[in-house]
Amino acid sequence: MADGQSPLFDPAAIRALRADAPKSRARDFAAAQGLTEAALVAAHVGHGATAIDASVDRLFPLIAALGDVLALTRNESCVIERRGQYNNFHAGTHAAMVLDPEIDMRMFPAHWVHGFAVEDHAEDGSIKRSLQVFDATGEAVHKVHLKPESDVAAFAALVAALRLPEQAQTLTLLPARPTEAAKADFFRAEELRADWDRMTDTHQFLQMVKRHKMNRLGANRVAGAPYAVALEPEAVTLTLRRAAEARIPVMIFVGNAGCIQIHGGLIDKVVPMGPWINVMDPRFNLHLRADHIAEVWCVTKPTQTGDAISIEAFDAKGGLILQIFGYRKDTPAEPWNALTRALAQRGEVMA
């Protein structure tokens, strides 16, 4: 159906409902109304939103001109936000990259389908500008929020360059894809472990488990210790707190089907707020629904430069929420390795 979810609302009706609830977060408002977030934004085309070309190769060179902005990527359970610039873009048909020390991303262009430039008027009279990209199902892939330091003229130039000829207020969206549950084959455990031992790079992992007709979570369950050790759900919060307290730099990966965003470096202020565990640092924020975590694994992968150890969190459907690695560039591995060993030694391993 055109708006992705609700046959009862035309764009004008959606805008009227939104006007009555301006303070509600867009994602929450859309869900409450039975809409996708993309359908909500599309309804505002011509009313603060402009439909733009979401092609990665066209979009990212123009985003770089915006200067200092906020990059945001999320999935159902976690949001990662990073201030910085979109420097050092590398195009790619299957996967593209931004390799800036602050904004570090991997983009999968096939999922960058619906793009919008949005201008919202705040209560204080200021204008909040953003770029928002959604996949074919209407799920958010990535957002760029301009800050006071950002280049507004470059934003206007981007909109003029990428503005679509047809400014439609409705979208034709595909049904949401169900999360892939764990795929495990315990009869192939020995073959899996043998291939695991032969890895020389973490990027070989997914292809390796696919050869065994498994996925990430299924392979963790099949391989077992010492390759993958199950921890209690609280281990993610403990990892963040201990990394902050001990000043151990980390790499935090948060993503969805179309985008993975990475924080690399120290974290400082870890703050629980209700079901959320948050990192609230000046240029980096993380917001994690701790109550969504169903399984946590401490995973060790061999590489040419030593073991890469990660803490990986999954939801109840089997979806990957986030991964935390030790920061390896010009950084000794032992503090991170010791932190992960301590999780088991202090009783955080599942019985």
Secondary structure, 3 states (H helix, E strand, C coil): CCCCCCCCCCHHHHHHHHHHCCCCCHHHHHHHCCCCHHHHHHCCECCCEEEECCCHHHHHHHHHCCCCEEEEEECCCEEEEEEECCCCEECCCCCEEEECCCCEEEECHHHCCEEEEEEEECCCCCEEEEEEEECCCCCEEEEEEECCCCCHHHHHHHHHHHECCCCCCCCCCCCCCCCCCCCCCHHHHHHHHHHHHCCCCHHHHHHHHHHCCCCHHHHHHHHCCCCEEEECCCHHHHHHHHHHHCCCCEEEEEECCCEEEEEEECCCCEEEECCEEEEEECCEEEEEEHHHCCEEEEEEECCCCCCEEEEEEECCCCCEEEEEEECCCCCCCHHHHHHHHHHHHCCCECC
